[in-house]
């Protein structure tokens, strides 16, 4: 009668062994790594290089516009079974993002949200890396990442010139216009220099509009034509940069050029700048500079078109 317990134990062991074999034969899972940039219109882009404008905005308190709050990146990584079925991106995946400033050689941000909101306030190239971990402990210690993926994010200070309009053109100016005949016609154009030093040293402007000819003082609603593919930096001066663009509204009469308005600080010209707000279709980040002096007023509109 004693062999019976031994037989029961053997049957139990064989039964357990068979169940483990079933588990071992489950389809294997493969990690598919990926993340995407989501533009302000909601479109996901998988490009390896993402071009963005500088974050930050200046708008009027009563402005109806939405502002640009930086770039959105979403995690698209997932586990894939051998049969091709996808598991939820949230299944056993812990995300960590790092941002390295390649221009200044320093790390500037670390984040563990699955959706990253990235605001970059300096011009240059950045390396955005996504790390994937199996446990939150591994993520906390930054060890044993399952996989990682990097993209280059380039922040630029280049904006397309969309329009320049003169609402009204008066004779008065804070600058000397001796010799300018207020009753005779003249030509009108706008010049933009990288900075005041470039103007002082007779460097060529970085932008010049087409010339409006035979204009008289008192004219209204003038629109200056923009040469094709014209672009300029933002009117917001950047720290540690020699770019501080200077705009001049000029008139030319009898071969001599007179400046009526500019955006230099410290004179009696009124300046109003709005920047970093979104177009109504969210396709671009816009900037508008307005200048006034007595009966003369003008504005220039520029934009950064988001990748699409």
Buried (B, 14 or more C-beta within 10 A) or exposed (E): EEEEEEEEEEEEEEEEEEEEEEEEEEEEBEBBBBBBBBBBEEEEEEEEEBBBBBBBBBBEEEEEBBBBBBBBBBBBBBBBEEEEEEBEBEEBBBBBBBBBBEEEEEEBBEBBEBEBEBEBEBBBBBBBBBBBBBEEEBBEEEEEBBBEBBBBBBBBBEBBBBBBEBBBBBBEBBBEBEEBEEEEEBBBBBBBBBBEEBBEEEEEBBBBBEBBEEBEBEBEEBEBEBEEEBBBBBBBEBEEEEBBBBBBBBBBBEEEEBBBBBBBEEEEBEBEBBBBBBBEEBBBBBBBBBBBBBEBBBBBBBBBEBEE
